[in-house]
Amino acid sequence: MITLSHYLIVSGLLFALGLAGVVARRNIIIIYMCLEMMLSAANLTLVAFSRFHVLAGLPDYSAQALVFFTITVAAAEVAVGLAIIVALYRSKQSVEVESVTKLQG
């Protein structure tokens, strides 16, 4: 049987993998994907806690409602973030972090 700790372990591994990708990578698109992975790990944790928190014999779905809002915000973040990445690529002709951090024209 799958317990809450199984979900939390998977969520923790996803978050750690995303954090390692953000710290270690130099490509902006990979960093952006790792940030989204970290957000998904947080959503998995919210859903797991919501599922295993029982009130009057039924699961408490209030945290799952919060997940819908975070998914909506993540969708807007993807649209804006990818637009910024495309604009940076057009101006610098690269998606590497070093080319973006230089404030020279």
C-alpha positions in Angstrom: 0.0 0.0 0.0 1.2 3.5 -0.9 1.5 5.8 2.1 2.0 9.5 2.6 5.8 8.9 3.1 6.1 7.4 -0.4 4.5 10.5 -1.9 6.8 12.7 0.2 9.9 10.8 -0.8 9.0 11.1 -4.5 8.2 14.8 -4.1 11.5 15.4 -2.2 13.5 13.6 -4.9 11.8 15.6 -7.7 12.5 18.8 -5.8 16.1 17.9 -5.1 16.6 17.0 -8.8 15.1 20.3 -9.9 17.3 22.2 -7.4 20.4 20.4 -8.6 19.5 21.3 -12.2 19.0 25.0 -11.3 22.3 25.1 -9.5 24.4 23.1 -12.0 23.1 24.0 -15.4 24.1 27.0 -17.5 21.3 26.8 -20.2 18.4 29.1 -19.3 15.8 26.7 -20.8 17.1 23.8 -18.7 17.0 26.0 -15.6 13.5 27.0 -16.4 12.4 23.4 -16.8 14.0 22.5 -13.5 12.1 25.4 -11.8 8.9 23.9 -13.2 9.9 20.5 -11.8 10.3 22.0 -8.4 6.8 23.6 -8.6 5.4 20.2 -9.6 7.1 18.6 -6.6 5.4 21.2 -4.3 2.1 20.5 -6.0 2.5 16.8 -5.5 3.2 17.4 -1.8 0.0 19.5 -1.5 -2.1 16.8 -3.2 -0.6 14.1 -1.0 -1.3 16.0 2.2 -4.8 16.8 1.1 -5.5 13.2 0.2 -4.2 11.7 3.5 -5.9 14.4 5.7 -9.3 12.9 6.5 -12.2 14.9 7.9 -15.4 13.0 8.9 -14.3 9.9 6.9 -13.7 11.9 3.7 -10.5 13.3 2.3 -10.0 17.1 2.7 -9.8 18.5 -0.8 -9.0 22.1 0.2 -5.3 21.8 -0.6 -6.2 20.4 -4.0 -8.1 23.5 -4.8 -4.9 25.5 -4.1 -3.1 23.2 -6.6 -5.5 24.4 -9.3 -4.5 28.0 -8.6 -0.8 27.2 -8.6 -1.2 25.4 -11.9 -2.9 28.4 -13.4 -0.1 30.7 -12.1 2.5 28.2 -13.6 0.8 28.4 -17.0 1.0 32.2 -17.0 4.6 31.9 -15.8 5.4 29.6 -18.7 4.0 32.0 -21.2 5.8 35.0 -19.8 9.0 33.1 -19.1 9.3 31.7 -22.6 8.6 35.1 -24.1 11.5 36.5 -22.1 13.8 33.7 -23.1 12.9 34.2 -26.8 13.6 37.9 -26.4 16.9 37.2 -24.8 17.8 34.8 -27.5 17.0 37.3 -30.2 19.1 40.0 -28.6 22.1 37.9 -27.5 21.9 34.9 -29.9 22.5 32.6 -27.0 20.5 31.0 -24.1 23.6 30.5 -21.9 23.6 32.2 -18.5 27.0 33.9 -19.0 25.8 35.8 -22.1 22.8 37.1 -20.3 24.5 38.2 -17.1 26.8 40.6 -18.9 25.3 44.0 -19.1 27.1 45.0 -22.2 25.3 45.8 -25.4 
